[in-house]
Amino acid sequence: MNSFTTNFKRRAFTNGAGWLLISAALIAAGCSSLNKPASASFASVIISNQSVEKIKAATVTVFQQNGYTLMQLPTSELAFQREATRREQIDYAGFVGAHQGEQVLIRVRMSIDPSGPNAYLLGCKAYAVCNPSQPVFETSTALFGFQSGPYQKLLDDVKGTVQQPAVTP
């Protein structure tokens, strides 16, 4: 066997193994969302044995501590927003829009839905909003599921806050 054949086989095996590892990683990443309820498409937690009012109060506290402001909506729905980071501004307004100071906000809409006896599913969906408060030019882009990590952490913090035992002196 000449060296060309040996090198070709070695390279083909190495490339094949690499693709196999990449494929397995992608499949494993996709499967992590299978343990969530169907309604939990972005970020969510299940909170048990707490009232909706306590869940809302803990949600407001956690989001405000993390730089979000509570939005006033005509319904009783919870929503928060914050100024986009420079990177987010470039991602959603583009280089020119970011350079010209186009405003981008990150908005998070919350939902609290029953999930069995004495349990609620607290979920959220995040959006990047360009040109907010300009009815003709405002655009809203939903963030993708792979961008849900920071929002999942916030919801985990809400769950930890609301389920802490009361401290007695």
DSSP file (Angstrom, degrees, kcal/mol; ACC not computed):
  #  RESIDUE AA STRUCTURE BP1 BP2  ACC     N-H-->O    O-->H-N    N-H-->O    O-->H-N    TCO  KAPPA ALPHA  PHI   PSI    X-CA   Y-CA   Z-CA
    1    1 A M              0   0    0      0, 0.0     2,-0.1     0, 0.0     0, 0.0   0.000 360.0 360.0 360.0 130.7    0.0    0.0    0.0
    2    2 A N     >  -     0   0    0      1,-0.1     4,-1.8     4,-0.0     5,-0.1  -0.317 360.0-106.7 -83.2 171.0    1.5    3.4   -0.9
    3    3 A S  H  > S+     0   0    0      1,-0.2     4,-2.8     2,-0.2     5,-0.2   0.806 115.9  60.9 -69.4 -28.5    1.5    6.4    1.3
    4    4 A F  H  > S+     0   0    0      2,-0.2     4,-2.5     1,-0.2    -1,-0.2   0.942 107.1  44.6 -62.2 -46.6   -1.2    8.2   -0.7
    5    5 A T  H  > S+     0   0    0      2,-0.2     4,-2.4     1,-0.2     5,-0.2   0.907 114.5  49.2 -64.3 -42.8   -3.7    5.4    0.0
    6    6 A T  H  X S+     0   0    0     -4,-1.8     4,-2.4     1,-0.2    -2,-0.2   0.938 113.5  45.6 -63.3 -47.2   -2.7    5.3    3.7
    7    7 A N  H  X S+     0   0    0     -4,-2.8     4,-2.7     1,-0.2     5,-0.2   0.891 112.2  52.3 -63.6 -39.2   -3.0    9.0    4.1
    8    8 A F  H  X S+     0   0    0     -4,-2.5     4,-2.6    -5,-0.2    -2,-0.2   0.930 111.6  45.6 -62.9 -45.8   -6.3    9.1    2.3
    9    9 A K  H  X S+     0   0    0     -4,-2.4     4,-2.4     2,-0.2    -2,-0.2   0.914 113.9  49.1 -64.1 -42.6   -7.8    6.4    4.5
   10   10 A R  H  X S+     0   0    0     -4,-2.4     4,-2.5    -5,-0.2    -2,-0.2   0.926 113.9  45.7 -63.0 -44.7   -6.5    8.1    7.7
   11   11 A R  H  X S+     0   0    0     -4,-2.7     4,-2.8     2,-0.2     5,-0.2   0.894 112.3  51.1 -66.2 -40.7   -7.9   11.5    6.6
   12   12 A A  H  X S+     0   0    0     -4,-2.6     4,-2.2    -5,-0.2    -1,-0.2   0.903 112.3  46.6 -64.1 -40.4  -11.3   10.0    5.6
   13   13 A F  H  X S+     0   0    0     -4,-2.4     4,-2.5     2,-0.2    -2,-0.2   0.923 113.6  48.2 -67.2 -43.4  -11.5    8.2    9.0
   14   14 A T  H  X S+     0   0    0     -4,-2.5     4,-2.2     2,-0.2    -2,-0.2   0.927 114.3  45.8 -63.7 -45.8  -10.6   11.4   10.9
   15   15 A N  H  X S+     0   0    0     -4,-2.8     4,-2.4     2,-0.2    -1,-0.2   0.896 113.1  50.5 -64.3 -40.0  -13.0   13.5    9.0
   16   16 A G  H  X S+     0   0    0     -4,-2.2     4,-2.1    -5,-0.2    -2,-0.2   0.907 111.0  48.1 -64.2 -42.3  -15.8   11.0    9.4
   17   17 A A  H  X S+     0   0    0     -4,-2.5     4,-2.3     2,-0.2    -2,-0.2   0.887 110.7  52.6 -66.0 -38.2  -15.2   10.7   13.1
   18   18 A G  H  X S+     0   0    0     -4,-2.2     4,-2.4     2,-0.2    -2,-0.2   0.931 110.5  46.3 -61.8 -46.3  -15.2   14.5   13.4
   19   19 A W  H  X S+     0   0    0     -4,-2.4     4,-2.6     1,-0.2    -1,-0.2   0.874 110.5  53.9 -64.9 -36.2  -18.5   14.8   11.6
   20   20 A L  H  X S+     0   0    0     -4,-2.1     4,-2.4     2,-0.2    -1,-0.2   0.919 109.8  47.2 -64.0 -42.5  -19.9   12.0   13.7
   21   21 A L  H  X S+     0   0    0     -4,-2.3     4,-2.2     2,-0.2    -2,-0.2   0.910 112.8  48.8 -64.7 -42.4  -18.9   13.9   16.9
   22   22 A I  H  X S+     0   0    0     -4,-2.4     4,-2.3     2,-0.2    -2,-0.2   0.924 112.1  48.9 -63.2 -44.1  -20.4   17.2   15.6
   23   23 A S  H  X S+     0   0    0     -4,-2.6     4,-2.3     1,-0.2    -2,-0.2   0.915 110.8  49.9 -61.9 -43.5  -23.6   15.4   14.7
   24   24 A A  H  X S+     0   0    0     -4,-2.4     4,-2.5     1,-0.2    -1,-0.2   0.894 110.1  51.1 -63.5 -39.2  -23.9   13.7   18.1
   25   25 A A  H  X S+     0   0    0     -4,-2.2     4,-2.2     2,-0.2    -1,-0.2   0.909 110.7  48.5 -65.0 -41.8  -23.3   17.1   19.8
   26   26 A L  H  X S+     0   0    0     -4,-2.3     4,-2.0     2,-0.2    -2,-0.2   0.901 112.6  47.8 -65.1 -40.5  -26.1   18.8   17.7
   27   27 A I  H  X S+     0   0    0     -4,-2.3     4,-1.9     2,-0.2    -2,-0.2   0.922 111.7  50.0 -66.6 -43.1  -28.5   16.0   18.4
   28   28 A A  H  X S+     0   0    0     -4,-2.5     4,-0.7     1,-0.2    -2,-0.2   0.888 110.0  51.0 -63.3 -38.6  -27.8   16.0   22.2
   29   29 A A  H >< S+     0   0    0     -4,-2.2     3,-0.6     1,-0.2     4,-0.3   0.891 110.8  48.9 -65.8 -38.8  -28.3   19.8   22.3
   30   30 A G  H >< S+     0   0    0     -4,-2.0     3,-1.0     1,-0.2    -1,-0.2   0.832 105.5  58.0 -69.1 -32.1  -31.6   19.5   20.6
   31   31 A C  H >< S+     0   0    0     -4,-1.9     3,-1.6     1,-0.2     4,-0.3   0.660  86.3  77.8 -74.3 -15.7  -32.8   16.7   22.9
   32   32 A S  G X< S+     0   0    0     -4,-0.7     3,-0.6    -3,-0.6    -1,-0.2   0.746  89.8  56.6 -67.4 -20.2  -32.3   18.9   26.0
   33   33 A S  G X  S+     0   0    0     -3,-1.0     3,-1.2    -4,-0.3    -1,-0.3   0.516  85.2  82.9 -86.7  -3.8  -35.6   20.7   25.2
   34   34 A L  G <  S+     0   0    0     -3,-1.6    -1,-0.2     1,-0.2    -2,-0.2   0.701  81.1  62.2 -74.1 -18.0  -37.6   17.5   25.2
   35   35 A N  G <  S+     0   0    0     -3,-0.6    -1,-0.2    -4,-0.3    -2,-0.1   0.408  89.6  87.7 -88.6   4.3  -38.0   17.4   29.0
   36   36 A K  S <  S-     0   0    0     -3,-1.2     9,-0.0     1,-0.1    -3,-0.0  -0.676  89.6 -97.3 -96.5 155.4  -39.9   20.7   28.9
   37   37 A P    >   -     0   0    0      0, 0.0     3,-1.7     0, 0.0    -1,-0.1  -0.292  36.9-109.3 -63.9 158.0  -43.7   21.0   28.5
   38   38 A A  T 3  S+     0   0    0      1,-0.3    -2,-0.0    -4,-0.0     3,-0.0   0.815 119.2  56.2 -60.0 -31.6  -44.9   21.8   25.0
   39   39 A S  T 3  S+     0   0    0      1,-0.2     2,-1.2     2,-0.1    -1,-0.3   0.591  89.2  81.7 -77.5  -8.9  -45.9   25.3   26.0
   40   40 A A    <   +     0   0    0     -3,-1.7    -1,-0.2     1,-0.2     4,-0.1  -0.611  49.3 147.2 -97.3  75.0  -42.4   26.0   27.2
   41   41 A S  S    S+     0   0    0     -2,-1.2    -1,-0.2     2,-0.1     3,-0.1   0.688  73.5  16.7 -87.0 -17.3  -40.8   26.9   24.0
   42   42 A F  S    S-     0   0    0      1,-0.2     2,-0.3    82,-0.2    83,-0.2   0.694 127.1 -22.9-117.1 -77.2  -38.2   29.5   25.2
   43   43 A A  E     +A  124   0A   0     81,-1.2    81,-2.1   108,-0.1     2,-0.3  -0.997  69.2 151.9-141.5 139.7  -37.5   29.6   29.0
   44   44 A S  E     -A  123   0A   0     -2,-0.3     2,-0.3    79,-0.2    79,-0.2  -0.995  22.3-163.6-162.7 159.8  -39.7   28.3   31.8
   45   45 A V  E     -A  122   0A   0     77,-2.1    77,-2.7    -2,-0.3     2,-0.5  -0.976  23.0-127.4-142.5 154.2  -39.9   26.8   35.3
   46   46 A I  E     -A  121   0A   0     -2,-0.3     2,-0.5    75,-0.2    75,-0.2  -0.927  23.7-165.1-104.4 126.0  -42.6   25.1   37.2
   47   47 A I  E     -A  120   0A   0     73,-3.0    73,-2.6    -2,-0.5     2,-0.3  -0.951   7.2-159.7-115.0 126.0  -43.3   26.6   40.6
   48   48 A S  E     +A  119   0A   0     -2,-0.5    71,-0.3    71,-0.2    70,-0.1  -0.752  61.4   9.5-108.4 151.7  -45.3   24.6   43.1
   49   49 A N  S    S+     0   0    0     69,-3.3     2,-0.3    -2,-0.3    -1,-0.2   0.796  95.7 111.5  57.4  37.6  -47.3   25.5   46.2
   50   50 A Q        -     0   0    0     68,-0.3    -1,-0.2    -3,-0.3     2,-0.1  -0.973  66.1-114.9-135.6 151.2  -47.2   29.3   45.6
   51   51 A S     >  -     0   0    0     -2,-0.3     4,-2.0     1,-0.1     5,-0.2  -0.437  26.5-115.8 -81.9 160.1  -49.9   31.8   44.7
   52   52 A V  H  > S+     0   0    0      1,-0.2     4,-2.7     2,-0.2     5,-0.2   0.876 116.5  56.4 -61.8 -37.9  -49.9   33.7   41.4
   53   53 A E  H  > S+     0   0    0      1,-0.2     4,-2.5     2,-0.2    -1,-0.2   0.907 107.4  47.2 -62.5 -42.4  -49.5   36.9   43.4
   54   54 A K  H  > S+     0   0    0      2,-0.2     4,-2.4     1,-0.2    -1,-0.2   0.888 112.1  50.6 -66.1 -38.5  -46.3   35.7   45.1
   55   55 A I  H  X S+     0   0    0     -4,-2.0     4,-2.2     2,-0.2    -2,-0.2   0.924 111.7  47.6 -64.8 -44.0  -44.9   34.5   41.7
   56   56 A K  H  X S+     0   0    0     -4,-2.7     4,-2.5     2,-0.2    -2,-0.2   0.924 112.0  49.7 -62.6 -44.4  -45.6   37.8   40.1
   57   57 A A  H  X S+     0   0    0     -4,-2.5     4,-2.2     1,-0.2    -2,-0.2   0.912 112.4  46.8 -63.0 -43.0  -44.0   39.7   43.0
   58   58 A A  H  X S+     0   0    0     -4,-2.4     4,-2.6     2,-0.2    -1,-0.2   0.877 111.4  52.6 -65.9 -37.1  -40.9   37.5   42.9
   59   59 A T  H  X S+     0   0    0     -4,-2.2     4,-2.5     2,-0.2     5,-0.3   0.930 109.6  47.9 -63.8 -46.2  -40.7   37.9   39.1
   60   60 A V  H  X S+     0   0    0     -4,-2.5     4,-2.4     1,-0.2     5,-0.2   0.924 113.1  49.2 -60.4 -45.3  -40.9   41.7   39.4
   61   61 A T  H  X S+     0   0    0     -4,-2.2     4,-2.1    -5,-0.2    -2,-0.2   0.945 113.4  44.7 -60.4 -50.7  -38.2   41.7   42.1
   62   62 A V  H  X S+     0   0    0     -4,-2.6     4,-0.8     1,-0.2    -2,-0.2   0.922 115.4  46.4 -64.0 -45.4  -35.7   39.5   40.2
   63   63 A F  H ><>S+     0   0    0     -4,-2.5     5,-2.3     1,-0.2     3,-0.6   0.901 112.8  49.4 -67.4 -39.3  -36.1   41.2   36.8
   64   64 A Q  H ><5S+     0   0    0     -4,-2.4     3,-1.4    -5,-0.3    -1,-0.2   0.874 107.3  55.3 -67.0 -35.2  -35.8   44.7   38.4
   65   65 A Q  H 3<5S+     0   0    0     -4,-2.1    -1,-0.2     1,-0.3    -2,-0.2   0.716 106.7  53.6 -66.7 -19.4  -32.6   43.6   40.2
   66   66 A N  T <<5S-     0   0    0     -4,-0.8    -1,-0.3    -3,-0.6    -2,-0.2   0.099 129.1 -90.6-105.2  20.8  -31.2   42.6   36.8
   67   67 A G  T < 5S+     0   0    0     -3,-1.4    16,-0.3     1,-0.3     2,-0.3   0.554  83.7 129.0  90.5   8.4  -31.7   45.9   35.1
   68   68 A Y      < -     0   0    0     -5,-2.3     2,-0.4    -6,-0.1    -1,-0.3  -0.693  45.9-144.4 -95.4 149.8  -35.2   45.4   33.6
   69   69 A T  E     -B   81   0A   0     12,-2.8    12,-1.8    -2,-0.3     2,-0.3  -0.900  24.0-111.6-110.5 145.3  -38.1   47.9   34.1
   70   70 A L  E     -B   80   0A   0     -2,-0.4     2,-0.3    10,-0.2    10,-0.2  -0.569  30.5-140.2 -74.3 131.8  -41.7   46.8   34.4
   71   71 A M        -     0   0    0      8,-3.1     2,-0.7    -2,-0.3     8,-0.4  -0.739  11.1-126.9 -93.7 142.1  -43.8   47.7   31.4
   72   72 A Q        -     0   0    0     -2,-0.3     4,-0.1     6,-0.1     6,-0.1  -0.802  34.5-179.5 -88.2 115.8  -47.4   49.0   31.9
   73   73 A L        -     0   0    0     -2,-0.7     6,-0.0     2,-0.3     0, 0.0  -0.847  38.2-121.8-114.3 152.2  -49.7   46.9   29.8
   74   74 A P  S    S+     0   0    0      0, 0.0     2,-0.1     0, 0.0    -1,-0.1   0.788  98.9  55.5 -63.7 -25.7  -53.5   47.2   29.4
   75   75 A T  S    S-     0   0    0      2,-0.1    -2,-0.3     1,-0.0     0, 0.0  -0.369 101.4-103.0 -95.2-179.6  -53.9   43.6   30.6
   76   76 A S  S    S+     0   0    0     -2,-0.1     2,-0.1    -4,-0.1    -1,-0.0   0.307  80.0 127.0 -86.7  10.5  -52.6   42.1   33.8
   77   77 A E        -     0   0    0      1,-0.1     2,-0.4    34,-0.0    -4,-0.3  -0.380  60.0-124.9 -67.9 144.3  -49.8   40.4   31.8
   78   78 A L        +     0   0    0     32,-0.3    32,-2.7    -2,-0.1     2,-0.3  -0.752  35.8 164.7 -91.9 137.2  -46.2   41.0   33.0
   79   79 A A  E     - C   0 109A   0     -8,-0.4    -8,-3.1    -2,-0.4     2,-0.3  -0.985  12.1-169.3-149.7 146.8  -43.6   42.4   30.6
   80   80 A F  E     -BC  70 108A   0     28,-2.4    28,-2.9    -2,-0.3     2,-0.3  -0.894   1.2-169.2-131.8 159.5  -40.2   43.9   31.2
   81   81 A Q  E     -BC  69 107A   0    -12,-1.8   -12,-2.8    -2,-0.3     2,-0.3  -0.989   4.7-178.8-148.0 158.1  -37.7   45.7   29.0
   82   82 A R  E     - C   0 106A   0     24,-1.6    24,-2.8    -2,-0.3     2,-0.2  -0.967  40.7 -88.1-148.4 160.6  -34.1   46.9   29.2
   83   83 A E  E     - C   0 105A   0     -2,-0.3    22,-0.2   -16,-0.3     2,-0.1  -0.500  51.7-112.0 -68.2 137.8  -31.7   48.8   26.9
   84   84 A A        -     0   0    0     20,-2.4    20,-0.1    -2,-0.2    -1,-0.1  -0.374  29.0-112.8 -69.9 150.1  -29.9   46.5   24.5
   85   85 A T     >  -     0   0    0      1,-0.1     4,-2.5    -2,-0.1     5,-0.2  -0.288  35.1-100.2 -71.5 168.9  -26.2   46.0   24.9
   86   86 A R  H  > S+     0   0    0      1,-0.2     4,-2.2     2,-0.2     5,-0.2   0.906 125.5  50.0 -59.5 -42.1  -23.9   47.3   22.2
   87   87 A R  H  > S+     0   0    0      1,-0.2     4,-2.6     2,-0.2    -1,-0.2   0.928 111.3  47.8 -63.4 -44.9  -23.6   43.8   20.7
   88   88 A E  H  > S+     0   0    0      1,-0.2     4,-2.3     2,-0.2     5,-0.3   0.882 109.2  54.7 -63.2 -37.3  -27.4   43.3   20.7
   89   89 A Q  H  X S+     0   0    0     -4,-2.5     4,-2.7     1,-0.2     5,-0.5   0.917 111.2  44.3 -62.7 -42.9  -27.8   46.7   19.1
   90   90 A I  H  X S+     0   0    0     -4,-2.2     4,-1.3     3,-0.2    -2,-0.2   0.902 112.2  53.9 -67.2 -41.0  -25.4   45.7   16.3
   91   91 A D  H  < S+     0   0    0     -4,-2.6    -2,-0.2    -5,-0.2    -1,-0.2   0.886 123.3  24.7 -59.8 -40.5  -27.1   42.3   15.9
   92   92 A Y  H  < S+     0   0    0     -4,-2.3    -2,-0.2    -5,-0.1    -1,-0.2   0.745 132.2  33.9-103.9 -26.3  -30.6   43.8   15.5
   93   93 A A  H  X S-     0   0    0     -4,-2.7     4,-0.9    -5,-0.3    -3,-0.2   0.561 103.8-130.7-102.6 -11.6  -30.1   47.3   14.2
   94   94 A G  H  X  -     0   0    0     -4,-1.3     4,-2.5    -5,-0.5     5,-0.2  -0.069  35.0 -67.0  82.8 170.3  -27.0   46.5   12.1
   95   95 A F  H  > S+     0   0    0      2,-0.2     4,-2.4     1,-0.2     5,-0.2   0.910 135.1  46.8 -62.7 -42.9  -23.7   48.4   12.0
   96   96 A V  H  > S+     0   0    0      2,-0.2     4,-2.3     1,-0.2    -1,-0.2   0.944 113.8  47.0 -67.3 -46.9  -25.2   51.5   10.4
   97   97 A G  H  <>S+     0   0    0     -4,-0.9     5,-3.3     1,-0.2     4,-0.3   0.901 114.1  47.9 -60.9 -41.2  -28.2   51.6   12.8
   98   98 A A  H ><5S+     0   0    0     -4,-2.5     3,-1.0     3,-0.2    -1,-0.2   0.904 111.8  50.0 -66.1 -40.6  -25.9   51.1   15.8
   99   99 A H  H 3<5S+     0   0    0     -4,-2.4    -2,-0.2     1,-0.2    -1,-0.2   0.866 110.9  49.3 -64.7 -36.0  -23.5   53.8   14.6
  100  100 A Q  T 3<5S-     0   0    0     -4,-2.3    -1,-0.2    -5,-0.2    -2,-0.2   0.447 120.3-109.4 -85.1   0.6  -26.4   56.2   14.1
  101  101 A G  T < 5 +     0   0    0     -3,-1.0    -3,-0.2    -4,-0.3     2,-0.1   0.748  48.5 178.3  82.9  24.1  -27.8   55.5   17.6
  102  102 A E      < -     0   0    0     -5,-3.3     2,-0.3    -6,-0.2    -1,-0.2  -0.418  32.1-118.8 -60.9 130.7  -30.9   53.6   16.6
  103  103 A Q        -     0   0    0     -2,-0.1    28,-2.1    29,-0.1     2,-0.4  -0.540  32.5-176.2 -78.0 134.5  -32.6   52.5   19.9
  104  104 A V  E     - D   0 130A   0     -2,-0.3   -20,-2.4    26,-0.2     2,-0.3  -0.999   2.2-170.6-130.1 129.3  -33.0   48.8   20.5
  105  105 A L  E     -CD  83 129A   0     24,-2.5    24,-3.3    -2,-0.4     2,-0.6  -0.892  19.2-137.5-115.8 148.9  -34.8   47.4   23.6
  106  106 A I  E     -CD  82 128A   0    -24,-2.8   -24,-1.6    -2,-0.3     2,-0.4  -0.942  26.1-167.7-103.1 118.4  -35.0   43.8   24.8
  107  107 A R  E     -CD  81 127A   0     20,-2.7    20,-2.8    -2,-0.6     2,-0.5  -0.870   7.7-163.2-110.1 141.2  -38.5   43.0   25.9
  108  108 A V  E     -CD  80 126A   0    -28,-2.9   -28,-2.4    -2,-0.4     2,-0.5  -0.981   3.6-159.3-126.2 119.9  -39.6   40.0   27.8
  109  109 A R  E     -CD  79 125A   0     16,-2.5    16,-1.7    -2,-0.5     2,-0.3  -0.859  13.6-152.5-100.1 131.3  -43.2   38.9   28.0
  110  110 A M  E     - D   0 124A   0    -32,-2.7     2,-0.3    -2,-0.5   -32,-0.3  -0.674  10.3-168.8-102.5 153.7  -44.1   36.6   30.9
  111  111 A S  E     - D   0 123A   0     12,-2.4    12,-2.7    -2,-0.3     2,-0.5  -0.996   7.9-164.5-139.9 142.2  -46.9   34.0   31.2
  112  112 A I  E     + D   0 122A   0     -2,-0.3    10,-0.2    10,-0.2   -60,-0.0  -0.956  21.3 171.6-127.0 110.8  -48.1   32.2   34.3
  113  113 A D  E     - D   0 121A   0      8,-2.2     8,-3.6    -2,-0.5    -2,-0.0  -0.917  38.6-100.2-122.6 144.6  -50.2   29.1   33.4
  114  114 A P  E     - D   0 120A   0      0, 0.0     6,-0.3     0, 0.0    -1,-0.0  -0.343  34.5-178.3 -59.7 141.3  -51.6   26.4   35.6
  115  115 A S        -     0   0    0      4,-2.8     5,-0.1     1,-0.6    -2,-0.0  -0.433  57.4 -49.9-141.3  61.9  -49.6   23.2   35.4
  116  116 A G  S >  S-     0   0    0      3,-0.1     3,-1.4     2,-0.0    -1,-0.6  -0.405  99.6 -20.8  98.4-179.3  -51.3   20.6   37.6
  117  117 A P  T 3  S-     0   0    0      0, 0.0   -68,-0.1     0, 0.0     3,-0.1  -0.474 132.1 -10.2 -69.1 127.6  -52.6   20.9   41.1
  118  118 A N  T 3  S+     0   0    0     -2,-0.3   -69,-3.3     1,-0.2     2,-0.4   0.774 114.0 108.7  56.3  31.3  -50.9   23.7   43.1
  119  119 A A  E <   -A   48   0A   0     -3,-1.4    -4,-2.8   -71,-0.3     2,-0.4  -0.993  46.9-166.4-138.4 145.2  -48.4   24.3   40.3
  120  120 A Y  E     -AD  47 114A   0    -73,-2.6   -73,-3.0    -2,-0.4     2,-0.7  -0.976  19.2-134.4-130.7 144.5  -47.8   27.0   37.8
  121  121 A L  E     -AD  46 113A   0     -8,-3.6    -8,-2.2    -2,-0.4     2,-0.7  -0.885  19.1-162.5 -97.2 111.3  -45.6   27.2   34.7
  122  122 A L  E     +AD  45 112A   0    -77,-2.7   -77,-2.1    -2,-0.7     2,-0.3  -0.865  23.3 166.7 -94.7 116.8  -43.8   30.5   34.6
  123  123 A G  E     -AD  44 111A   0    -12,-2.7   -12,-2.4    -2,-0.7     2,-0.3  -0.849  17.3-167.3-128.7 163.9  -42.6   31.1   31.1
  124  124 A C  E     -AD  43 110A   0    -81,-2.1   -81,-1.2    -2,-0.3     2,-0.4  -0.983  11.0-157.6-147.7 160.3  -41.2   33.9   29.1
  125  125 A K  E     - D   0 109A   0    -16,-1.7   -16,-2.5    -2,-0.3     2,-0.3  -0.994  18.8-147.0-136.8 133.8  -40.4   34.9   25.5
  126  126 A A  E     - D   0 108A   0     -2,-0.4    17,-2.6   -18,-0.2     2,-0.3  -0.795  13.9-174.4-109.3 147.6  -37.9   37.6   24.6
  127  127 A Y  E     -ED 142 107A   0    -20,-2.8   -20,-2.7    -2,-0.3     2,-0.5  -0.978  23.0-135.7-136.8 146.0  -37.9   40.0   21.7
  128  128 A A  E     -ED 141 106A   0     13,-2.9    13,-2.7    -2,-0.3     2,-0.6  -0.927  25.7-161.0 -99.2 126.6  -35.5   42.6   20.3
  129  129 A V  E     -ED 140 105A   0    -24,-3.3   -24,-2.5    -2,-0.5     2,-0.4  -0.941   2.7-161.8-116.1 117.7  -37.4   45.8   19.5
  130  130 A C  E    S+ED 139 104A   0      9,-2.5     9,-2.0    -2,-0.6   -26,-0.2  -0.781  74.4   7.0 -97.0 141.9  -35.9   48.3   17.1
  131  131 A N  S >  S-     0   0    0    -28,-2.1     3,-1.3    -2,-0.4    -1,-0.2   0.928  85.7-160.1  55.5  52.5  -37.3   51.9   17.0
  132  132 A P  T 3   +     0   0    0      0, 0.0    -1,-0.1     0, 0.0   -29,-0.1  -0.262  69.6  23.6 -62.7 151.0  -39.6   51.4   20.0
  133  133 A S  T 3  S+     0   0    0      1,-0.1    -2,-0.1     2,-0.1     0, 0.0   0.619  93.3 108.7  67.8  15.7  -42.4   53.9   20.3
  134  134 A Q    <>  -     0   0    0     -3,-1.3     4,-2.4     1,-0.1     3,-0.4  -0.864  56.0-162.1-117.7  94.5  -42.4   54.7   16.6
  135  135 A P  T  4 S+     0   0    0      0, 0.0    -1,-0.1     0, 0.0    -2,-0.1   0.790  85.3  41.4 -51.0 -38.4  -45.6   53.1   15.3
  136  136 A V  T  4 S+     0   0    0      1,-0.2    -2,-0.0     3,-0.0     0, 0.0   0.879 125.5  32.2 -78.9 -37.2  -44.6   53.0   11.6
  137  137 A F  T  4 S+     0   0    0     -3,-0.4     2,-0.2    -6,-0.1    -1,-0.2   0.488  84.8 118.5-103.1  -4.7  -40.9   52.0   12.0
  138  138 A E     <  -     0   0    0     -4,-2.4     2,-0.4    -9,-0.1    -7,-0.2  -0.445  40.2-175.4 -67.4 130.4  -41.0   49.7   15.1
  139  139 A T  E     -E  130   0A   0     -9,-2.0    -9,-2.5    -2,-0.2     2,-0.4  -0.973  10.2-158.2-126.9 145.0  -39.9   46.2   14.4
  140  140 A S  E     -E  129   0A   0     -2,-0.4     2,-0.5   -11,-0.2   -11,-0.2  -0.984   5.1-170.4-126.3 130.5  -39.9   43.3   16.8
  141  141 A T  E     -E  128   0A   0    -13,-2.7   -13,-2.9    -2,-0.4     2,-0.2  -0.980  20.6-132.4-123.8 121.9  -37.7   40.2   16.4
  142  142 A A  E     -E  127   0A   0     -2,-0.5   -15,-0.3   -15,-0.2     2,-0.1  -0.505  25.0-121.5 -71.5 137.1  -38.2   37.1   18.6
  143  143 A L        -     0   0    0    -17,-2.6   -17,-0.2    -2,-0.2     2,-0.1  -0.475  30.7-111.0 -74.9 152.0  -35.1   35.7   20.1
  144  144 A F    >   -     0   0    0     -2,-0.1     3,-1.9     1,-0.1    -1,-0.1  -0.382  24.3-107.6 -83.1 161.5  -34.2   32.0   19.2
  145  145 A G  G >  S+     0   0    0      1,-0.3     3,-1.7     2,-0.2     4,-0.1   0.817 117.3  61.5 -58.0 -34.3  -34.3   29.2   21.7
  146  146 A F  G 3  S+     0   0    0      1,-0.3     3,-0.3     2,-0.1    -1,-0.3   0.622  99.7  58.1 -71.1  -9.2  -30.5   28.9   21.8
  147  147 A Q  G <  S+     0   0    0     -3,-1.9     4,-0.3     1,-0.2    -1,-0.3   0.269  80.2  93.8 -96.2   9.7  -30.5   32.5   23.2
  148  148 A S    <>  +     0   0    0     -3,-1.7     4,-2.7     1,-0.2     3,-0.3   0.541  51.7  97.5 -83.8  -6.7  -32.7   31.5   26.1
  149  149 A G  H  > S+     0   0    0     -3,-0.3     4,-2.1     1,-0.2    -1,-0.2   0.894  84.7  44.8 -51.8 -52.6  -29.9   30.8   28.7
  150  150 A P  H  > S+     0   0    0      0, 0.0     4,-1.7     0, 0.0    -1,-0.2   0.855 116.0  48.4 -62.8 -32.6  -29.9   34.2   30.5
  151  151 A Y  H  > S+     0   0    0     -3,-0.3     4,-2.2    -4,-0.3    -2,-0.2   0.853 108.5  53.2 -76.4 -35.0  -33.7   34.2   30.6
  152  152 A Q  H  X S+     0   0    0     -4,-2.7     4,-2.4     2,-0.2    -1,-0.2   0.896 107.9  52.1 -63.5 -39.4  -33.8   30.7   32.0
  153  153 A K  H  X S+     0   0    0     -4,-2.1     4,-2.3    -5,-0.2    -2,-0.2   0.910 108.2  50.9 -63.0 -42.1  -31.3   31.8   34.7
  154  154 A L  H  X S+     0   0    0     -4,-1.7     4,-2.1     2,-0.2    -2,-0.2   0.920 111.3  47.6 -61.1 -43.3  -33.6   34.7   35.6
  155  155 A L  H  X S+     0   0    0     -4,-2.2     4,-2.5     2,-0.2    -2,-0.2   0.881 109.7  52.7 -67.1 -36.6  -36.6   32.3   35.9
  156  156 A D  H  X S+     0   0    0     -4,-2.4     4,-2.4     1,-0.2    -1,-0.2   0.896 108.9  51.1 -62.5 -38.5  -34.6   29.9   38.0
  157  157 A D  H  X S+     0   0    0     -4,-2.3     4,-2.4     2,-0.2    -2,-0.2   0.889 108.2  51.9 -64.1 -39.4  -33.8   32.9   40.2
  158  158 A V  H  X S+     0   0    0     -4,-2.1     4,-2.8     2,-0.2     5,-0.3   0.941 110.1  48.7 -61.2 -46.7  -37.5   33.7   40.5
  159  159 A K  H  X S+     0   0    0     -4,-2.5     4,-1.7     1,-0.2    -2,-0.2   0.919 112.4  48.0 -60.5 -44.0  -38.2   30.1   41.5
  160  160 A G  H  < S+     0   0    0     -4,-2.4    -1,-0.2     1,-0.2     4,-0.2   0.874 113.7  48.3 -63.6 -37.3  -35.5   30.2   44.1
  161  161 A T  H >< S+     0   0    0     -4,-2.4     3,-1.0     1,-0.2    -2,-0.2   0.932 114.0  43.6 -68.6 -46.6  -36.7   33.5   45.5
  162  162 A V  H 3< S+     0   0    0     -4,-2.8    -1,-0.2     1,-0.2    -2,-0.2   0.764 114.8  49.1 -75.2 -24.2  -40.4   32.5   45.7
  163  163 A Q  T 3< S+     0   0    0     -4,-1.7    -1,-0.2    -5,-0.3    -2,-0.2   0.302  80.2 119.7-100.5  10.9  -39.7   29.1   47.2
  164  164 A Q  S <  S-     0   0    0     -3,-1.0     2,-0.1    -4,-0.2     3,-0.1  -0.539  71.6-111.3 -70.1 137.4  -37.3   30.3   49.9
  165  165 A P        -     0   0    0      0, 0.0     2,-0.1     0, 0.0    -1,-0.1  -0.411  38.8 -97.6 -68.2 148.2  -38.6   29.4   53.4
  166  166 A A        -     0   0    0      1,-0.1     2,-0.5    -2,-0.1    -3,-0.0  -0.409  35.8-126.6 -66.7 138.7  -39.7   32.4   55.5
  167  167 A V        -     0   0    0     -2,-0.1    -1,-0.1    -3,-0.1    -3,-0.0  -0.769  24.1-164.2 -90.4 125.8  -37.0   33.6   57.9
  168  168 A T              0   0    0     -2,-0.5     0, 0.0     1,-0.1     0, 0.0  -0.917 360.0 360.0-111.7 137.2  -38.2   33.9   61.5
  169  169 A P              0   0    0      0, 0.0    -1,-0.1     0, 0.0    -2,-0.0   0.495 360.0 360.0 -73.4 360.0  -36.2   35.8   64.1
